[in-house]
Amino acid sequence: MNERRLPGLLAPLLWLLLLIAGCLMMERFEAFFRVIEPDSRQVIFQRVDFLVLLGRHLLVVSIAAIVAIVVGVAGAIAVTRPGGRDFLPLVTQVASMGQTFPPVAVLALAVPVLGFGTLPIIVALVLYGLLPIVRNTLAGIEGIDPSVKEAARGMGMTPGQILRQVELPLAAAVIVAGIRTSVTINIATAALGATVGSSNLGDPIISGIVNGNTAYIVQGAVLIALLALTVDSLFGQLAPRRVA
C-alpha cells in the first residue's frame, strides 16, 4: 500500500470506530434520547441488537453492489466494443430508468412477485445503483485517447489484451468513482428494506415512524450516516488515482 495513504486511512478508521461504538454503547446515551423523546417509556431501540442490524445492512448492500458492478461494468464494456455499439442507447436508457423509478415504487412492484424479505430490496438497490456505474464506466473507457489504443494495437496486442491491460487500468479511477457513488447512495436507500421485512439499520427508523418515537429514528439515521461516511471515506483513500 502506498505509504502516503496511511495517514488518510485515519478518517475511515475514525468513522468505523464511531459506528461500532454507537452500536455497542447506544444505551449510554439514554439521557440524551430522553430529552428528544421525554414522553416515551422506552427510548433505546432494543428489538434487535444494533450490531446484528449493521451486519444485515452490510450484507444486503454488498450483494446488491456486487450484482450492480458485474452487470453495470460488463454491460458498459459490451456496448463500447464494435459489435455492441448499436445497443449503447438502450443500455444507458435502461440504467437511467432504474433511478427514474423511486425505490419505494420498485419495492411495491417487487413484493407481489418476490414476496416479503431481502430479495425485493436487493432488486431495488441493484436497479438504483446501476446508473452511476454504467455512466462512469462508459465515460472512463470512451475518455481514453484513441492514440493510446492505436499504439497498443501497433504493438500487436489483441482486443482482449487492450481491454485488460490498457483500457481498464486507465479507466479504473473513473469506474471506481461511479461504484463509490452507487454504494454510498444505496447504504441510505437500503433502510427502506425494513418496510418489506428485510431487517437492517432501517428497523429503528421505521419503528420510530410507526410508533411516533423520534429517538428511534435518530438512532437508525445516525448509524446509517456513520456507515455511509465510513465506506465513502474508505473508497476515497483506497480508490486508484486518475491517470493524467
N, C-alpha and C positions, 0 to 999 in steps of 0.2 A: 504494500500500500504506500502511496506517496506520503512521505513524512509531513509535507506541508498541509495535508488534510487532517492530520491527527488533532491539532487544536480545534479545528472546525467540528469535529465529532463530539465536542463537549456540549454543543447545543442540543443535538438529538438525545444525547445521554441524559441531559438535564430534564428534558421533556418526558423521557421514558421513566425516570425516577419519580417525577411528579405524578405521572399516570399510575404507576404501581402504588405509590404512597396513597393516592386518592382511593384506589380500590381497597387497600388494606386498612386504612385508617379513617374511613368516612365517618364512622361513629364518633370520632373525637371532635368532629365539628358540629355535633348536635346542637350546641348552644347557638351557633351561628344560624343554623337552619330553623331553630325555634323563633328567631327574630323574623325570618322570612315567612314562616307559617305558624304563628302563635296559637292558633285555634285548633290545630290538628293534634290528635293523640299521638300519632307516630310521624316522625319527620325524616327518618332514615329508611330508605328502601331496603327491605330485608327479605323479600320473597325469594330471591336468588342471589348468591354471592357475586359481588362485582367482578372478581377475577374470572369466574365462570362465564359471566356475560361478556367480558373482554375477549376471552378465548373464542367464544361463539361468534362474536363480531368479526374478529380477525379471520376466522375460518371462512365465513361467507364472503367477505371482501376478497380474500386471497383466491378462492375458487373462481369468483367472477372475474378477477383481474387476469388470472391465467388464461381463461377462456377468451376474454376480450383481446388479450395480447396476441394469442395464437391466431384468432380469426382476423383481427384488425391488421396485424403486420403481414400475415400471409396474403390477405385479400389485397392490400395496398401494393405489395410486391408483384402480385399476379397481374394487376392492371397496368404496371409500369413496364411489363415485358411486351415485346412486339405483338405477340398473339393475343394479348388481353386488353390492349388499349381501347378497343371498342366498348368494353364494359366499365371504363373509368367513370363516366357519368352515373351509371347505375349504382356502382359501389359507393360513391360519395353521397348519392341521394338516400340510399338505404341506411348508411351510417348517420346521416343527418336526421332521418325520421326517428331514429332511436332516441335522440334528445328532444325532438319536437313533442313526442308524447310524454306527459308528466309521469314519473314513476308510479304515482298513485293509480293513474289510469291503466298502466301496464299491469299492475297488481290486480286491479279489479277484473281485467280481461283474462289474466292467467289463472286466477284461483279456481274458476269453474272448470277449467281444463286440467290443471295440475294439482288441485286440492290445496289445503292449507299446509303451511310448513315452510321449509327452507327453499325449496325449488323455485317458487314464484319470485322471491326476492332476488335469487341468483339470476334468473332470466331478466328481470328488470334492470339489475346492475350491469349485466353484460350489454344490453341494448343501450343503456345510458352512458356506458363508458367507452363505446366503440368510436364515437366521432373524433375525440382528440387524438386517439391512437392512429386512426386511419389518416386524418389530415396531416399529422406530423410526419408519419412515415412517407406519405406522398411528397410532402414539402422537402423532407430530408433527401430522398432519392432524386427527385427531379431538380433539386437545387445544386446538384453536383455538376461541376464544369464538364461539359461534353468532351473537352480535350483530354481530361484525365482518363475517361473511359476509352477514348480513342488510343491513348498511349498504352493502356492495358491490353487492348486488342492487338496493337502493333507488337507487343511483347509475346504474343501467342497465347494469351490467356483465354480460356473458354468462357462462355456467358456465366456459367455457374461459379467459376473462379472469380470473375469480375464482381459478381454479386457478393460473394462471401468475403473476398479479400480487399475490395475497393469500395463498393457502394455502401454496404452495411457499416463498415468501420467509420467512413466519412459521415454517414447519416446518423450514427448512433446517438450523438448528443441531442439531436432534434427529436428522434424517436423516443428516447427516454424522457424527454420533457413532456411529450404527449402522454406517456404512461403515468408520469408523476401527476399530471393534471387529472387524468381519469381516476386513478386510485384515491387521490385526496378528496375529490368530489364524492366518490362512492362511499367513503368512510362515513360521511354525514348522511348520505342517502340511504344507507343500509339500515338506519334506525327505523325506517318505515316497515321493515320486516316484522317488527313486533306487532303490527296490526293484522298480520295474517298467520300468526302462530310461530314465527321464527324468532326464538328468544335471543336477544342480544342487548347491547347497551341502550337500545331504544325502549326496552321494557320500562325503566323508571319514567321516561318521558311520557309514554302512552298511559301508564298507570296514573301519573300525575295529572294528565289532562282529563282522564275519566273520573278521577276522584277529587278533582279540584285542589290538588296538593302541589303548590309551586315548588316546594323543597325537592320533591322527587324529580321534577322537570329540570331544575338547576343541576342536580347530581348527574343525571344522564347527559345533559348538554355539556357540562364541564369535562367529563371523562371522554366524550366523543371528540371534543375540541383538542384535548391533550393528545389523544391518539392521532388525530389528523396532523397536529404540529410535529409530533414525533416522526411520523412517516414522511411528511413533506420535507422536514429538515434533513432527514437521513438521505432522501433522494438528492437533495441539494448538495450534499457533501460527497456522495459516492458516485453520482452520475458522471459519465465521461465528459471531458471538456470539449467544446466545439472546436473543430479544426478550422483555422482561418484559411 
